[in-house]
Amino acid sequence: MFSQVLNPLVRSCKRNLLSNSRKFCEQASPSLRVMISGGSSGLGKAITELLAEKKCKVLSVDISKQRNEEMEELFSKKKEGKFVKFLHLDISNASNAQKAVDYIVSEFQGIDILINNAAIQPGNGIPLHELSNETWMETINVNFNSVFYLSKYVIPHMLRQARKHLEDKTVNYNHIINMASVQGLACEKGVSVYAAMKGAVLTLTKQMACEYSPFIRVNSISPGTIRTPLIEKNYKEFGVSLEEISKKYPMNRLGQPLEVAELTYFLCRSDRVSWLTGQNIVVDGGITAQGGWSAITVPNDTAKLDAMLNAVSHSQTSSSTKSAKKRLKSDKK
């Protein structure tokens, strides 16, 4: 079924894409229909606000009812408010992701842009062997599985739109933008599951771009440290101030949410960057170019190693004691 839909599109695209590229670029941008996960706080909030200012129709899907209500109140006072809708859903669940896609297609009669932005970063500073199974799975579900679920349910709609764009010789704005991280490129201590999932997002981005080009472009953005409430909380847990972190960057400051939002909007404009797909765009103030990412993380601490070994030893002793007690009970029976 998939090949039956895709093969005719490929042949049609080859005939029309280059001959119409100039015409495509000259057309005015329509009111793009955008869904963003985690769009009511931090970086997602900045993206939602900017896209609304640019007159995009935006659906922000966020797990926090409180944040959604705060955003609704904020936009009720703005003229851009008519362009934005908010949905309270946990999109790490497949059925909820399907509901979100159904909602935007119903409300906006389609979807042009999917921005997979939702993410959590629990367990900061905790080494891999001490992470709870619950923390591991929760991070995988939110940071990676949600990308799969939303993309899976959005793609069929985008493929149908691609056919219509080719028939009408209009611009195809279909684009999936995955929010990754420099932590998926260069590692630091204490963020094992977060870094692993961001690395997975980077690979999935390339795979999706190969599978769905030229009908759907897929790219990722890898921000460095952006000054958001989540970042402030995370580094506070590390016991490191944002001022200390800022000094490690070649730009001598942290990034601002609006800077990433502007890049996101630029990518949304397929008429401007129509040949860009399967790429990861790093916006990190030069920290990865400098090669000093590890320099901004928690310093080495031999005392911490001793604490880890003591914790492991205590855990093993406790486990052995419990096992011995169970054996004694069994022997008595």
N, C-alpha and C positions, 0 to 999 in steps of 0.2 A: 504493500500500500504506500509506504514511504517513498520508494523508488518511482512509483507511478506518478506521484505528485511532483517529485523533485526533477526527474529527467526532462520533462517538457519545459520546466522552468529554466533549466540550464541552457537548453538550445535557444529558447526565446531570449534569454539574457545575453548570450553571445551575439545575437543579431542586433540587439537594441542598445546595449549599455554604452559602448564607446561612441556610437553615432549620435546618441542623445545626451552625452555627458555635459556638453556646453549648455544645452537647453535646460538641463536639470539645474545647473548651478545658477542660472539666471532667474529661476522661479523664486517667488517670495516664500519664506518659511511659513508653514501653516501653524496652527495652534497644536503643538506636539502633545500627544497623550502619554503621560509618564506615570509609571508606578515605582515607588521607592520604598524599600523595606527599612525599618528603623528610621523613618523620616521625620520624627517629632522631637529629636534631641541631638545635641552635639553637631557632628558633621552633617548628618542627615537633615537636621533642621535648617542649616545654612543652605543646603542644596534645594530643599523644598521652597524656601523663601525666595531664592534667586530664580528658580524656574517659574514660580508664580509671577514674579516681577516681569519675566520675559513672556508672560501670557501663555505659558504652557498649562495644559490641564493636568493637574497633579493629584494622584492618589497616594497618600502617605499611610503605610500599613505599619502599625507599631503595637508592641505587646502591652505598653503602658497606657491604661485608660486615662490616668491623670495627665500625662504628657499630651495625649491627643486632645483632651479637653482644654488644656492651656493653649495649645496651638489653635484650636477652633476659636477660642475667645480672642486671641491675637489677630487672626485673620478676619474676624467679624468686623473689626474696626478698619480694615484695609480694603481698598477697591479691588485688590487682587484676590480677595476672599472668595469671589465667585468662581475662581479657577481651581480651587483646592478642596479636596474631600479627605476625610480621615476615617480609617478603619481600625478597630481594636481587635487584633488577631495575633495569635502565636503561629507564625509561619514556619516554625521548625516542625510543625505537624503537616503531613501531606494533604489531608482533607481541608485544613484551613488555607493552605496555599492555593488549592483549587478554588475555594470560595473567593479569595482575594482576586484571582484572575477573572473569574466569572463576574465579579462586581464591577471591575473597571471596564470590561468589555460591554457590560450592560449600560453603565453610566455614560461612557464616552464613545460607545460604538466601535471599540477597538483599542489597541495599544501599540504605540510606536517605540517606546523606550522602557526597558526594565533596568532599574538600578538596584543591584543586590548589595545593600549597604548594612543590613542588620548584623551586629556582632556583639559578643560579650568577651570579657577577659578575666575570668575568675582564677583564683589560685595563684596570684602573682607572688613571685619569690619562692614558690614551693617547688622543690626538685621533683622530677618525674616519678620516682619511686614512692613519694609521699602523697601524690595526687589521689583523691578518692575516685572510685569508678564513676560515681555520679557526676563529679565535675568534668571528668574526661568526656562522658557521653553527652552531657548538656552542651558543652562547647562544640562538639562535632555536629550536633543537631542544629544549633543556631548558626554557627559560622560556616558550615559546609553543606549540610543537608538542605537547608532552606534555599541555598543557591540552586541546587539540583531541582527541588520541588517547583519553585517559581518558574525557573527556566523551562522545565519539562512542560508545564501547562501553558506557558506563554507562546512557545515556539510554533505550535500548530496555527495559532491566530496570525502570527507574523508571516508564516509561509503563504497563507491564503491572501494576505495583504500584498505580498511580493508579486504574486501572479497578477493582481489587479493593477499594481503600479506599472508592471511591464506592459500590460494591455493598454493602459491609459497613457503610457509614456510620461509618467510623473515621478517625482523624486521618491525613492524608497528610503524612509527614515528608520527602518527596523534596526534596532541596536540594543544589545545587552551589555551593560557596563557593570563589572564586578569590582567591588571595593576590596582590594587586597591590602598589603602592608609591606614596608621594608623588612619587617620581621619574618616575612616569607622568603626574603632574599639573603639576609645575614642574621645569624642567630645571636641571642643573648641569654643570659641565665634566667631561670625562673618563669619562662613563658612557653614551655614545651608544647602543650596542646594548642595554644593560640597560634604559635609560629607554624606548627605542622599543618593546621587547617588553612592558614593563609598561603602556604606553599601549595597545598592541594587546589586552592582556588586559582592560583596562577596557571597550573597545569591544565585544569579544566577549561579555563578561558581559551587557551591555545587549541585544545581539542574541539571545543564547540565552534571556534572560528573556522577550523578546517572542515568540519561537518556541514556547516550551514552557509558558507560563502558561496555565491555573492548575494544571497537573499537576506541574510542577517549578519550584521557585523558584530563581533564580540571582542571587547577590549577590557583591560583592567587598569586600575589606578592604584599605585602603592604610595600612600602618604608616609612621611616620617612622623615625628612627634608634632601633632596639631593640638593647639591649646583648647581643649574641651573639658567639660566637667569629668568625663571618664578618665582622661589622661591625668588630670590633677589627682583624682582618687587613686589611680594605679601607682603613680610615683610616690604618693604619700605612704602607700603600703610598703614601698621599697625603702622609705626613709630618705628619699632624695628630693631636693627642691627643684622646681622647674627652672629657676634661675641658674642652678648648677648645670642642668641639661642644656640650656640655651648656649652656654659658653663653649660647649663641645662642637657646636655646629659651625661650619664655615661662614654661614650667613649671620652667625652670632645672635640668633633668635629662633623661636619656634614658629611653626607655620600657623596661619589663621584659617579657620573653617571656610571663609569666603574665597580664599585662594584655590582651594580644592573644588569648591562649588563652581567657580568660573571655568576651571578646566573641564569639569563634568558637562557643563552647558556647551562648551566648545565641541566636545565629542558628540553631543546630541545632534549637532548640526551636520548631518550627513552630507549636505551639499558642499560643505567646506573641507571635509576630510574623508571623502568617500572611498579612498583607497587604503585607509588605515583599518586593519583588522588583525586579530591575534597578537596584539602587542600589549605590553605592560608599561605604563607611563609612570615614572618615578618622580614624585614631587616631595623632596626631602631636605631642602636647604643645603644639599651637597654632602650629606653625611656619609652616604654609601660611596660616593666618588672619592672622598677623603680616606675611606677604608678604616674609619675610626669608630664604627658603630659600637664595637665592644667597649670602647673607652667611656661611653656614656652610661654603661650599665653598672650594676652593683659591683664594687671592687672585690678582689679575692680576699678571702678571710679564712685563715687556717682554723680559727676557733669554730667557724661554721661547720667545717669538715668534722671536727670532733663531736659537735652537737648532732650531726647527721648519723655518725657511727654509733653514738650513744643511743639515739632514737631507734636505730635498727636493732641494736643489741637488746634494748628494753623490749621492743616488739617481739623479737624472737624468743626471749626469755618468758615473756607473758604467754605467748602462744604455746611454748613447750610445757609451761606449768598447767595451763588449761587442759592440754592433751593428756598429761600425766594424771590429772584428777579424773578425767573421763575414763582412763584405763583402770584406775583404782576402783571406781564405781562398778565398772563392768566386771572386774575380777571378783568383787564382793557378791555380785549377783550369781 
